[in-house]
Amino acid sequence: MIIQEKTGFHEANWWKAEQGGIRCLLCPRRCLIHEGKTGFCDVRKNIQGKLYSIAYGHPVTIHIDPIEKKPLAEFLPGSWTFSLGTYGCNLACSFCQNYHLSRGSYDEEKAEKSIFYTPGKIVELAKKEDCKSVAFTYNEPQIWAEYAIDIARIAKEKGLATVLVSNGYITLEAARDLYPWIDAANMDMKGFSEEFYSKMTGGRLAPVLEAIKYFASLGKHLEITNLVIPNKNDSDEMIDGFLDWTRDNLGFNVPLHFSAYHPDYKYDGSPPTPRETLYSIKDKALKLGFKSVYVGNVF
């Protein structure tokens, strides 16, 4: 339902009214959002006692990308994907490589008056450009899951696949509604320790691992990316822990991506990731038995 006459924004799912505000149930933060305020992600707002999605219908970036750029190395290889993203994120990674979107925010008055891209319009544009899929990407798309689901419904009818590029920071309640509509995902595992997540992302590792396991349990195509940050998440203990967890919970066939970090946003305490580090991790994973291991951001 689009409340054009009132706010121009779409009523959100996954919330309940509580004394003092609205409890958002989309991600593990479970923000209590007071009247007229937004949650941590800055795109879910309490308006007169209801939760609305500011981002719904208002992508701020649209591109046609090679599917390999997501990165998805083993899903519809060689095809193009119609990619869209909005402002906002539910993590606070100090090393964010895309902070102009994740930390950007809407001018709500301008958003209401801007072009409204209906889910059908997104699919129409994707078909017009001969894309094989629609990708929810760039910022954290799970914070606009309502929009992604509505696009995915129409994409399925029109024969398009759906792709999710995500940090995996979502409640299982919301994941059960979103993930069945997704054909392929690349999930971030930012660092295999709760301490890393707490200090470097402002979040928690456990919900990410739960989301990854749930997505895999649906039989969907899954690939996982680890941005390797020197002296932060590249220790043998953390890499070994991640590889062991993946082997034990997902098996050896899930494609893994280890990508190079470069100083950006608020964190510059580590140098760019050496090529040797990435190839050493790749060799370790291959020797352990993983079938597909890729390195990224190495030129």
RAKA-V541243 format. One record per residue. N is the residue number from 1. PSI is psi in whole degrees, -180 to 180 (none if undefined). Layout:
N_PSI, N_PSI
This chain:
1_126, 2_122, 3_65, 4_-42, 5_-14, 6_-51, 7_-21, 8_2, 9_160, 10_134, 11_134, 12_163, 13_177, 14_64, 15_163, 16_149, 17_138, 18_165, 19_123, 20_-7, 21_-154, 22_133, 23_114, 24_132, 25_16, 26_-45, 27_169, 28_-11, 29_-33, 30_56, 31_138, 32_112, 33_119, 34_163, 35_129, 36_3, 37_163, 38_162, 39_-176, 40_-37, 41_-18, 42_14, 43_7, 44_116, 45_140, 46_112, 47_108, 48_44, 49_9, 50_152, 51_131, 52_151, 53_112, 54_-31, 55_-22, 56_122, 57_2, 58_60, 59_145, 60_-7, 61_133, 62_128, 63_160, 64_116, 65_153, 66_139, 67_-30, 68_-18, 69_-13, 70_-35, 71_133, 72_110, 73_-21, 74_30, 75_118, 76_52, 77_142, 78_1, 79_170, 80_146, 81_138, 82_109, 83_137, 84_151, 85_167, 86_-167, 87_161, 88_156, 89_154, 90_6, 91_168, 92_58, 93_121, 94_-17, 95_16, 96_130, 97_1, 98_41, 99_-23, 100_-24, 101_-49, 102_-32, 103_4, 104_165, 105_155, 106_141, 107_104, 108_-36, 109_-42, 110_-37, 111_-41, 112_-33, 113_-6, 114_173, 115_131, 116_114, 117_102, 118_157, 119_-40, 120_-36, 121_-40, 122_-45, 123_-41, 124_-44, 125_-39, 126_-42, 127_-40, 128_-35, 129_9, 130_35, 131_151, 132_-9, 133_165, 134_131, 135_128, 136_113, 137_-169, 138_-66, 139_-153, 140_103, 141_-18, 142_-22, 143_-13, 144_46, 145_-32, 146_-45, 147_-44, 148_-43, 149_-45, 150_-37, 151_-44, 152_-38, 153_-47, 154_-37, 155_-42, 156_-43, 157_-31, 158_7, 159_20, 160_144, 161_164, 162_141, 163_137, 164_125, 165_110, 166_158, 167_-5, 168_13, 169_90, 170_152, 171_153, 172_-31, 173_-49, 174_-37, 175_-37, 176_-24, 177_-36, 178_-50, 179_-34, 180_-18, 181_-4, 182_134, 183_-35, 184_146, 185_146, 186_116, 187_139, 188_135, 189_103, 190_-25, 191_132, 192_63, 193_148, 194_-34, 195_-44, 196_-49, 197_-44, 198_-48, 199_-35, 200_-19, 201_-14, 202_17, 203_-160, 204_149, 205_-41, 206_-46, 207_-31, 208_-45, 209_-38, 210_-42, 211_-42, 212_-45, 213_-41, 214_-45, 215_-45, 216_-35, 217_-19, 218_-5, 219_19, 220_165, 221_121, 222_134, 223_151, 224_137, 225_137, 226_113, 227_116, 228_116, 229_115, 230_133, 231_9, 232_-49, 233_20, 234_11, 235_156, 236_-39, 237_-44, 238_-42, 239_-45, 240_-41, 241_-42, 242_-46, 243_-41, 244_-43, 245_-44, 246_-45, 247_-47, 248_-29, 249_-25, 250_-19, 251_-176, 252_-7, 253_-11, 254_125, 255_136, 256_140, 257_128, 258_117, 259_151, 260_138, 261_148, 262_146, 263_131, 264_162, 265_-121, 266_-10, 267_122, 268_25, 269_-3, 270_148, 271_165, 272_147, 273_124, 274_144, 275_-39, 276_-36, 277_-46, 278_-43, 279_-28, 280_-42, 281_-42, 282_-46, 283_-42, 284_-45, 285_-41, 286_-41, 287_-31, 288_-25, 289_-1, 290_139, 291_-33, 292_113, 293_128, 294_152, 295_148, 296_162, 297_26, 298_123, 299_none
